[in-house]
Amino acid sequence: GAVVFTAFAISAIIAAIFKNPRILIIEKSFITGILGIAFLVTLIPFRTNKCCGCCRKESKGANIIKPALFFFIKQLAPLGEIVLSQTTEQEEEFSEDKYDWLYREVGTFRKMMRDMTIIWGVGLLIEFVGRLAFALSPKLSLDSIVLWANVFFALTFALFVGITFLYVWLMMDSLKR
């Protein structure tokens, strides 16, 4: 939420400062550019010696930041919680979000989240650079820029949705073997 708000604020400031029709055409692409950078930044392995609170285990080097796509998937397709018990002197049960459990316990799931975050981070940056190239092209009229920038957005989005489905299908297929 904060990243999207920041991107909208930056777009509004740019639109107010430049008042150039070509810049106004791509101002929404600044959002995809900022999101692309934010996706890739979440791949930096910031670590701490304290547990992130996702479990009740003592944890050294627990991740603070998970890949951005982890949070998108967690919100778009909630799985609920899983009830776990911890074997100690006193049997203790606690619940945890299934995605948090999958991320902590299943290496393939962590790899998928990292890889798909890379795919979408790069895809969002490609969309931004492509629209920027259209908008700054002196040979295109404003009408042509609007048309081709929107076509480019649709094709880029469709391509990366297709890449995502193909990647997930290949990963699931490799798990079956």
C-alpha positions, 0 to 999 in steps of 0.5 A: 500500500505504501509503495503504491501511494508513494508511486502515485504521489511521485506521478502527481508531482511529475505531472504538476511540474512538467505539464508536458503532454508526453510526460503526462502520457507516461506518468502512470508508468512511473508507478510500474517503474517504482513497483518494479524497483520495489519488487527487486529491492525485496530480494535483498536478503536483509537479516536479523538475529531475532525471529520475525514473529512468524513462529515460536522457534529461536531463529538466527538469521530470520528474514525480515523481508520476504519477496514482494510477490509473497505478499501479493499472493498471500492477499489475493488467495488467502489459505487461512491458518495452520495449527501447529504443536510444539513439542516441549515439556508442555505440549503447546499449540499455536496457529500460523498463516499457511503461507508463512509456514510454506515460506519457512518450511518449503524450499521450493515455495521460497524459490518460486516466490523469489523467481516470480518476484524477479520475473515481475520486477523485471517485467514492470521495469520493461513496461516502464522503459518501453512506455518511456521510449514511446513518450520520448520518441520525437517521431511519434505524434501524441495520438500514436504514443497513446495508442502504442504505449497502451498496446505495449502495456497490454502485450507486456502484461500478457507476456508476463502473465504467460511467463508466470503460468508457464513457470508455475506449471514447470515447477509443479511438473518438476515436483511431480517427478 
